[in-house]
Amino acid sequence: MTTLLSDVRLRPLTVPVSLDAPDAADFTAMVDVRNRVFEQISGHTDHTFTAAELLPHFQDTEDEERFMWLIEVDGTLVGRVGVDLPREKGSRTAYWLIELLREAWGRGIGSYAYEFVERTAREHGRTVLQAWAEQSPAPGDDTLAPRTGFGRVPRDHITRFFLRHGHTLEQVERASALDLTAPMDRIEKLHAEALAAAKGYRVVQWHAPTPPELREGYAWMKSRMSTDVPAGALEFDEEAWDAARVERHDNRYLEGGRTLQVTAAQHIVTGELCAFNELVIGQDRTAASHQEDTLVLKEHRGHRLGMLVKCAGLLSWRELAPQSPRVMTYNAEENRPMLDINEAIGFVPVAYEGAWKKTLQD
Ligand SMILES: CC(C)(COP(=O)(O)OP(=O)(O)OC[C@H]1O[C@@H](n2cnc3c(N)ncnc32)[C@H](O)[C@@H]1OP(=O)(O)O)[C@@H](O)C(=O)NCCC(=O)NCCS
């Protein structure tokens, strides 16, 4: 079937007040098409979100401005295109996505949607476009290495799309999974070793909402996620976090019915929070869990705090979500210290994501 681009329509997404609102149908349809695209690409449903889980992320736009359009062909929804603009002062960056159902690929629809991406970025003075896409090489594929030199993605349809539109492959992220149904003896042993090495620190754990007395410390560690994680030549704004931003962050999980567990290491003498790990699960506790941020502040590295917070987090997670079959996590392929910890714990690679960038000329 051929598509005339005159049949393609991009319609701005309406973000409803609630999922019961009369105008909520677009939002529910957007989440559904998003989930179908992710399932088609990955072959599993671990990336699935419910509309209730995603809605708070679209309603709270205090930290980034969000644009999204539904892509329709002859009135049928085939995908979505979005642009996020961080509100950090002086930000040059725009994060974008185009997600089309497989049956709509290769007909110029993605290229048409991409024009909206660049136009939106330019209109808002953003010159650095960045996007991520899951692309797992099959054995024997011709592949492309990122500028960091670590990892590879296949030279497939998605790679050709990014290259055709002027992007360069900056970094490859490894998605890894830990089987939570397997015995945890190895994690218990690593936990005991890390505890013994981390003299002068104690583990502090909470579930969102973050207790008021821990918000400033958590805010500082969250801000370091934007500066201290290997990023190759990708550009991330230094994020300013305070207790109010922590509250907004936590609310996005709480209002969507998700559980966020934070396991931190605290320096006993000063009371400073210096390392943390986040684990998240949605309302469906039989679904996959997701490990989100993990970081040890630079001044506190070398005491096995990364291993400590990860293992302590996983051990209590087993009590909290005993039916969740696995934990997913994402790390830059050149982030050896973090991959060493994950591999020792038992995480195995399951997929790869390319991180792409284009700098617009004036
Ligand atoms: C990456 C993605 C957005 C590309 O969209 P697309 O609509 O397939 O891309 P286009 O059709 O515009 O261009 C792809 C190919 O179709 C060709 N094409 C363009 N217009 C065409 C038309 N009218 N008819 C037929 N083919 C056409 C292009 O020449 C290009 O060919 P190539 O692969 O040899 O370079 C889409 O594959 C997708 O949604 N992938 C999953 C999500 C993803 O990875 N997104 C990446 C950004 S977040």
The ligand as a MOL file (V3000), in Angstrom:
LIG
                    3D

  0  0  0     0  0            999 V3000
M  V30 BEGIN CTAB
M  V30 COUNTS 48 50 0 0 0
M  V30 BEGIN ATOM
M  V30 1 C 12.6840 5.5400 12.7110 0
M  V30 2 C 11.2740 5.7920 12.1790 0
M  V30 3 C 10.7120 7.0140 12.9020 0
M  V30 4 C 11.4070 6.1180 10.6780 0
M  V30 5 O 10.1470 6.4760 10.1550 0
M  V30 6 P 9.7300 6.0880 8.6570 0
M  V30 7 O 8.4350 6.7090 8.3750 0
M  V30 8 O 9.8620 4.6440 8.4700 0
M  V30 9 O 10.8720 6.8490 7.8200 0
M  V30 10 P 10.7240 7.3940 6.2990 0
M  V30 11 O 9.7060 6.6130 5.5860 0
M  V30 12 O 10.5220 8.8760 6.3610 0
M  V30 13 O 12.1420 7.0980 5.7650 0
M  V30 14 C 12.5990 5.7480 5.7880 0
M  V30 15 C 12.8410 5.1920 4.3990 0
M  V30 16 O 11.6790 5.2870 3.6080 0
M  V30 17 C 11.9630 5.9600 2.3950 0
M  V30 18 N 10.8460 6.7970 1.9980 0
M  V30 19 C 10.7150 8.0880 2.2450 0
M  V30 20 N 9.5650 8.5400 1.7050 0
M  V30 21 C 8.9540 7.5100 1.1370 0
M  V30 22 C 7.7400 7.3320 0.4520 0
M  V30 23 N 6.9060 8.3440 0.2430 0
M  V30 24 N 7.4390 6.1130 0.0270 0
M  V30 25 C 8.2610 5.0810 0.2250 0
M  V30 26 N 9.4410 5.1820 0.8650 0
M  V30 27 C 9.7830 6.3750 1.3260 0
M  V30 28 C 13.1220 6.7960 2.7400 0
M  V30 29 O 13.8450 7.0360 1.5510 0
M  V30 30 C 13.8990 5.9210 3.6840 0
M  V30 31 O 14.6470 4.9320 2.9750 0
M  V30 32 P 16.0160 4.3030 3.5360 0
M  V30 33 O 15.6440 3.4200 4.7020 0
M  V30 34 O 16.5680 3.5650 2.3990 0
M  V30 35 O 16.8580 5.4610 3.9670 0
M  V30 36 C 10.3610 4.5640 12.3300 0
M  V30 37 O 10.9980 3.4610 11.7490 0
M  V30 38 C 10.0130 4.2220 13.7650 0
M  V30 39 O 9.0130 4.6780 14.3100 0
M  V30 40 N 10.8630 3.3750 14.4280 0
M  V30 41 C 10.6270 2.9560 15.7960 0
M  V30 42 C 10.8900 4.0790 16.8020 0
M  V30 43 C 12.2400 4.7080 16.6130 0
M  V30 44 O 13.2510 4.0580 16.5840 0
M  V30 45 N 12.2810 6.0590 16.5070 0
M  V30 46 C 13.4970 6.7690 16.3350 0
M  V30 47 C 13.4130 8.1500 16.8490 0
M  V30 48 S 12.9640 8.2360 18.5420 0
M  V30 END ATOM
M  V30 BEGIN BOND
M  V30 1 1 1 2
M  V30 2 1 2 3
M  V30 3 1 2 4
M  V30 4 1 2 36
M  V30 5 1 4 5
M  V30 6 1 5 6
M  V30 7 2 6 7
M  V30 8 1 6 8
M  V30 9 1 6 9
M  V30 10 1 9 10
M  V30 11 2 10 11
M  V30 12 1 10 12
M  V30 13 1 10 13
M  V30 14 1 13 14
M  V30 15 1 14 15
M  V30 16 1 15 16
M  V30 17 1 15 30
M  V30 18 1 16 17
M  V30 19 1 17 18
M  V30 20 1 17 28
M  V30 21 1 18 19
M  V30 22 1 18 27
M  V30 23 2 19 20
M  V30 24 1 20 21
M  V30 25 1 21 22
M  V30 26 2 21 27
M  V30 27 1 22 23
M  V30 28 2 22 24
M  V30 29 1 24 25
M  V30 30 2 25 26
M  V30 31 1 26 27
M  V30 32 1 28 29
M  V30 33 1 28 30
M  V30 34 1 30 31
M  V30 35 1 31 32
M  V30 36 2 32 33
M  V30 37 1 32 34
M  V30 38 1 32 35
M  V30 39 1 36 37
M  V30 40 1 36 38
M  V30 41 2 38 39
M  V30 42 1 38 40
M  V30 43 1 40 41
M  V30 44 1 41 42
M  V30 45 1 42 43
M  V30 46 2 43 44
M  V30 47 1 43 45
M  V30 48 1 45 46
M  V30 49 1 46 47
M  V30 50 1 47 48
M  V30 END BOND
M  V30 END CTAB
M  END
